[in-house]
Amino acid sequence: MRTALVLAILPLTMLLLACQSAPRTSMDTVDGLNLERFMGDWYVVGNIPTFIERGAHNAVESYELTPDGRVATRFRFRDGGFDGPVKVYRPTGFVRDESNAVWGMQFIWPIKAEFLVLYVDENYERTIIGRTKRDYVWLMARKPTLSEAEYDEMLQVAEKAGYDLSRIRKVPQRWPET
């Protein structure tokens, strides 16, 4: 009986251990993010895409600070090509610490995904959003395209944060000139 019990529990234990996520390691975030300056439109110029972002073109993330301190978010893109259907998602951001750089991003109640502002340049023109699991990252800018030097600088910041650069993809952006 005891052997049967051990044989029954052992596979379950191994399954539970296999499902555990890798231990999180810390990740430096921006110190003293100015939320008002951070709000507005950000073009996603590179990322390790989530399943909803695969095939995204003209991806733009927009933030608006609400009176209750939340961040109304709109993520929109064309799916599969520049002429593909427009997809729009509206998660809500929740600032979680005094630096303003650690957020929870809620797509579905009650789950709040980790959202860390790892980098923002001094002019609030470029930013990098990441996660301690280093499974996703978003390189974003106020304009749809960056110079190679600007993009390479952002890749260096992502690499320093522990990201595998071979997983980062440029997001196609093509907009009419204004």
Secondary structure as UniProt FT lines:
FT   HELIX           2..19
FT   HELIX           35..38
FT   STRAND          40..48
FT   TURN            51..55
FT   STRAND          56..65
FT   TURN            67..68
FT   STRAND          70..79
FT   TURN            82..83
FT   STRAND          86..89
FT   STRAND          92..95
FT   TURN            98..99
FT   STRAND          102..108
FT   TURN            109..110
FT   STRAND          111..120
FT   TURN            122..123
FT   STRAND          126..130
FT   TURN            132..133
FT   STRAND          137..141
FT   HELIX           148..160
FT   TURN            161..162
FT   HELIX           165..167
FT   STRAND          169..170
//
